[in-house]
Amino acid sequence: MIARPTRSDWLLLLALGFMWGTSYVFIKLGVQTLETFTLIAFRLGIGFLVLATVVAIAREPLPRNPRTYVHLVVMAVINIVIPFTLITFAEQSVESALAAILNGAVPLVVIVLAALVFHDEPITVNRLIGLVVGYAGVIVLVSRGLTGGTDEAAFIGELALLGSTVAYGVGAVYSRHTIRGLRPMIPAVFQVGIAFLMVAALALTLENPLGVAWNLDAAVSVLWLGVLGSGLAYLVNFRLLSRIGATRTSLVAYLLPVFGITAGVLMFNEQIDARVLLGTALVFGGVALVNSRRGERRLFGRRETTATTN
């Protein structure tokens, strides 16, 4: 069973929001110099070194069940390779603030999937209403592309961001379902390490990562994304998943747009128009309703199975 969040859990959630929320602007900074897989490979390499160091110092025991490693490979693909690729590709044509906002809709994916998998995270009245409101916000955010009001590259980027949001939602539920009994450091280090090997192979095959002409922007981007976004953030994420569940951990989505928009305005002078404000408000409102204590009458969800004895 999941626990009610403590003060330290909320502080960790705030830290996670900062690390992941500011990542979008540093991805935007990095793609100006580095190609997609090259940027991802370097950030994951640094993140793996951070996590491996923590695991080595803590002398964490490794899993003995071979099936665990299969789950970790799947998690690496769903939680990292797919969404990182889609987000990094998208930010070549989409502003970092919009990337943060659209990924803020992750809880709207999680609540549906979690209700199908976990008996303690059902869809309730408030969550259903929040789902409708939140997805209305997503539609508003991409409405310019739907009506032909933006260039094709930007619209494809927005679709890629929606794909990354779905991947994160699936990954959050899959992670909670399969990492029970593991200390947070273990899925974090293996997930990042496996993803690094996959993306590094893609970078070496499709790009020229060894021939990068490094500059200060690229170096700062890779270091920030590696140490925080791909290292410490995953330690915090898996700790929260194991303690407070997939739905409450996905509350980090509240914070992604806040930190993402602020960083985008400060670093790139990104403009926030009425459409973005309305869409963000609807997404925020939807996520707020999802986690409201009012309207918690159960509508749908997996029932808890009880063992019977003769």
Secondary structure as the mmCIF struct_conf table of DSSP 4:
data_model
#
loop_
_struct_conf.conf_type_id
_struct_conf.id
_struct_conf.beg_label_comp_id
_struct_conf.beg_label_asym_id
_struct_conf.beg_label_seq_id
_struct_conf.end_label_comp_id
_struct_conf.end_label_asym_id
_struct_conf.end_label_seq_id
HELX_LH_PP_P HELX_LH_PP_P1 ILE A 2 PRO A 5
HELX_RH_AL_P HELX_RH_AL_P1 ARG A 7 GLY A 21
TURN_TY1_P TURN_TY1_P1 THR A 22 THR A 22
HELX_RH_AL_P HELX_RH_AL_P2 SER A 23 GLY A 30
TURN_TY1_P TURN_TY1_P2 VAL A 31 THR A 33
BEND BEND1 LEU A 34 LEU A 34
HELX_RH_AL_P HELX_RH_AL_P3 THR A 36 ALA A 58
TURN_TY1_P TURN_TY1_P3 ARG A 59 ARG A 59
HELX_LH_PP_P HELX_LH_PP_P2 GLU A 60 PRO A 63
HELX_RH_AL_P HELX_RH_AL_P4 PRO A 66 ALA A 76
HELX_RH_PI_P HELX_RH_PI_P1 VAL A 77 VAL A 81
HELX_RH_AL_P HELX_RH_AL_P5 ILE A 82 ALA A 90
TURN_TY1_P TURN_TY1_P4 GLU A 91 SER A 93
BEND BEND2 VAL A 94 VAL A 94
HELX_RH_AL_P HELX_RH_AL_P6 SER A 96 ASN A 103
TURN_TY1_P TURN_TY1_P5 GLY A 104 ALA A 105
HELX_RH_AL_P HELX_RH_AL_P7 VAL A 106 VAL A 117
TURN_TY1_P TURN_TY1_P6 HIS A 119 ASP A 120
BEND BEND3 GLU A 121 GLU A 121
STRN STRN1 ILE A 123 THR A 124
HELX_RH_AL_P HELX_RH_AL_P8 VAL A 125 LEU A 141
TURN_TY1_P TURN_TY1_P7 VAL A 142 VAL A 142
HELX_RH_AL_P HELX_RH_AL_P9 SER A 143 LEU A 146
TURN_TY1_P TURN_TY1_P8 THR A 147 GLY A 148
BEND BEND4 THR A 150 THR A 150
HELX_RH_AL_P HELX_RH_AL_P10 GLU A 152 THR A 178
TURN_TY1_P TURN_TY1_P9 ARG A 180 GLY A 181
BEND BEND5 LEU A 182 LEU A 182
TURN_TY1_P TURN_TY1_P10 PRO A 184 PRO A 184
HELX_RH_AL_P HELX_RH_AL_P11 MET A 185 LEU A 206
BEND BEND6 GLU A 207 GLU A 207
HELX_RH_3T_P HELX_RH_3T_P1 PRO A 209 GLY A 211
HELX_RH_AL_P HELX_RH_AL_P12 LEU A 216 TRP A 224
HELX_RH_PI_P HELX_RH_PI_P2 LEU A 225 LEU A 232
HELX_RH_AL_P HELX_RH_AL_P13 ALA A 233 THR A 249
TURN_TY1_P TURN_TY1_P11 SER A 250 LEU A 251
HELX_RH_AL_P HELX_RH_AL_P14 VAL A 252 PHE A 268
HELX_RH_AL_P HELX_RH_AL_P15 ALA A 274 VAL A 290
TURN_TY1_P TURN_TY1_P12 ASN A 291 ASN A 291
BEND BEND7 ARG A 293 GLY A 295
STRN STRN2 ARG A 298 PHE A 300
HELX_LH_PP_P HELX_LH_PP_P3 ARG A 302 THR A 305
#
